[in-house]
Amino acid sequence: MSTSALSKAKGFKKSKTGTYLSIGTTAFGAISVFKQVKKARSEHDMLKLVDAAVSAAAIVTGLAILYRELKRLGDDDVLLG
């Protein structure tokens, strides 16, 4: 990848569109965690349940960080307040 393309890619990560994309992919991970929880509960596996809870906490933290990044970028979206 050229230097120009690399700097464009870095710029995209810091853009509103890139941040929204990151929020979407992070939230999509919640589906996997939900399946993990369901399976762990049906198997009565406490260790898998704890693993799913830690994964869920990571998703929530990631979403909070991305939300803060959107606020920093000065997004005028009605949903963000």
N, C-alpha and C positions, 0 to 999 in steps of 0.2 A: 504494500500500500504506500502510495506517495505521501510526502509530508503534507501536501495540501489536503488530500483526502482524509488523512489522520486528524488534522486540525478541524475539518468539517465534522467528523464523527464526534470529536470531543465537544464541539459546539452544540451538536444535536443533543447530547446528554444533558447539557445545561439549559436547553430550550424548554419552553412550555410543552411543546409537542412531545419531546423526548421524555419529559417528566410524566405527562399523561400516559404515555406508552409504558413507562416503568410502573406506574400505579396499576395499570391494567394487568400487566404480567404478574405483578406481585399478588394482586387480588385473585388472579386465576390460580395461584398456588394454594389458595384457601380451599379449593375443591379437593385437591389431593389430601390436605390435612383433614378435611371432613370425612373422606373415605377411610383415612387412617384411624380416626376416632371410632367410626362405626365398626370397623374390623376388630379393633382392640377391645371394644366393649363386648362384641359378640363372642370373642375368644376369652374374655375375662383375663386379659393380659395387661397387668398394671404397668409393666415397663414400656410397652408399646403406647399405652395411654399417656404416660409421662412424656415420651418422645413426641407424640402428637401435640401435647400441650406446649412444649418448648418450641416446636415448629410454629404453632399458632402465635405464640408470643413474638417470635422473630418476624412473622408477617405483619402483626400489628405495629411493631416498632418500625419496620421498614415503611409501612404506609404513613406513619406519623412523620417520619423524616422526609418523605416525598411531599407530603402535604405542606410541611414547613418550607420546603424548597419552592413550591408553587407560590406560597405567600411572599417569599423573598423576591421572586421574579415579578411580583406585583400583578398577579392575575386578577382581572376584573370580573371573574366568573361569579354569578349570583350565588352559587352553592358554597363558595368559600367565605362569603361575608365580608 
